Amino acid sequence: MTGLKPAAFFDRDGVINRDQGYVGSPDRFELVEGASRAIRLCRDAGYLVFVVTNQAGMAQGYFDEEAVQALHDHMRALLAADGARLDDIRYCPHHPEAKRPAYRKACPCRKPEAGMILDLAKSWPVDLAHSFLIGDKQSDLEAAGRAQMRGFLYCAGPLDLFVADVISRMAEMA
């Protein structure tokens, strides 16, 4: 397939926003330092930009799908106000030990599985070999590996500085 583009995949909680445990409402959502600039850097470097996030809070009954959608609308608005745009978002509400039976299953989309990444790669012209994922957990890196792309572990600090380094490293590998 021609016309493929590299993509930057970001985990949400702990990468795009501070992980405050089951963030399900805008009042608990706080972007990490440099999040908007990090996304702009990716776009400026020619990457599609996606968020892939496990949302076990739905499975555990802390919030529902409408709350997740409202939170993602809020996140997009915050980012857009600072000139950053996401191309798409995927989330997995399932958990094998969910309190809510409708969400109790081992799902191929739940990281460390690569389902969300692969779904986005089917929906968008993604070149996985030249793409990367930034996550804050080993399961994020495992999902990247299962999708046959690079994964980078983000722990703390300004996200834009971390992303600038990742983009530089990706360019060196190309």
N, C-alpha and C positions, 0 to 999 in steps of 0.2 A: 504494500500500500504506500503510495507516495503522499507527500504533504503532511507527514507525521511531525509532531512537535514534542519537545521535551516537556515534562510537567514537574511541578513542585507540589508534593502532597504534604499537608500539615496535619498532625493530630490537633485536636482542639484543646481540651482541658490539660493544662500544664505546658502548652506550647503557645497557642494563640492567646489564651487567657489564663489567668491564675487558676490553679486547681484548688478549689475550695471544697471539694467533695460534693459530688452530685449537683453540679451547677445546673439548675433548671429554670431560673428566672432572671430577667434582665437586671434586677437590683443586686444580684450576686455575681454578675458578670463584669470582669475587669480585664481589659487587654493587658498583656505583658508589655513591658517597655520595648519599643521598637517594632511592634507587631505590624503596624501599617506600613512602615518603611520597608520591612522585610518583604512584604507582599509586593510592594512597588518595585523593589530590586529584582525580584523574580520576573515580574512582568517586563521590566526594562531589558532583562537578559533574554527575553523571548520564550519564557516558560508559561504554560498554562498553569493556573493555580487552583488547587482543590483542597478541601478539608475532608478527612476521613476520621470518624470518631465513633468509638463504642459508647453507647448511652444506656448502660445498665440501670441507671436511675429509673428508666421506664419499666424495666423488668422487675425492679424492686418496689414499684408503686410510689416512688417519690414525685413523679410528674408524668404527664401524658404526652402524646404525640403533638397536640396543639401547643403545649408549652415549649417543646423542642423547636417547633416551627417558629414560634414567636421569638424565641431566644436567637435562632439563626437569622431571622429578619433584623433583630436588634444588632447582632454582630455585624451583619452586612452594612447596616446603616452607619455604625461607628467607624468601620473601616472606610466606607465610601466618603464619609465626611473628611477623612484625611487622605483622600485620593487613592485608596487601595480598593481593588475589586477582585472578588473571588469568581472563578468560572463556575464552580459547582460544589455541592456538599453531598456527602453520603454519610449516613449514620446507621448503626446496627443497634436495635433495641433489645436484642436477645441475650440471654444468659442461661447457661445450663442449670443453674440453681436459683432461677427466678422465683420470686414470691407470687408473681402473677402468672398463672398457668399458660395464658396465651403467648407469653414470651419465653417460656421454659423450653429451650432446645439448644443443641450444639449447632450453631449457625455457621455456614461457610463464609459469611461476611464479617463475623466477629474476629477482630484481630486477636491472636496472631495469624489467622487465616487471611488470605489476600482478596476475598470476594469484593469488598468495596473498591479496591484499587482496580481490579480486573473489570468490574462493571463500568467504572469511569473510562477505562481504556477502550471499552466497546462503544461507549457513547460519544467519545471525543477522539480526535486524531492524535493519540498519545504514542510517543516513542518511548516505551518503558526502558529500553536499554540506555537511554540518555536522561532518564528521570531520576528523581530522588524523593525520599520521604524523610521528614524531620519529626521525631517523636520523643517522648520523655520516658518511655518504658521499653523493656526488652521485647515485649509483644509487638510493638510498633516496628522494631527493626526486623523481627521475624517475618512480619507481613511483607515488608519491603523485599526481603530475600526471597520469599515465596512468589513474589511478582517479578523476580529477576531484575531488581533494580537496587540502587544503593540506598542505605538507610543511615541516618546520622542521629546520634543521641544528644538531645538538648537537655541541659540540666538547669541552667540559670543564666542570668545576665541579659543584656540587651539582645533581643532576637535578631535585630537587623545586622549586628556585628557577626553573629553566628552564621546567618544566612549569607552574608557577603563572603565569608570564608568558604562555605559550602559551594557557592557558585564558582569561586576561584578554583577550588579543588576539582569540581566537575569539568571545568574548562581545560584543566591540565590533563585530565584523563581522556578527553575527546580526541 
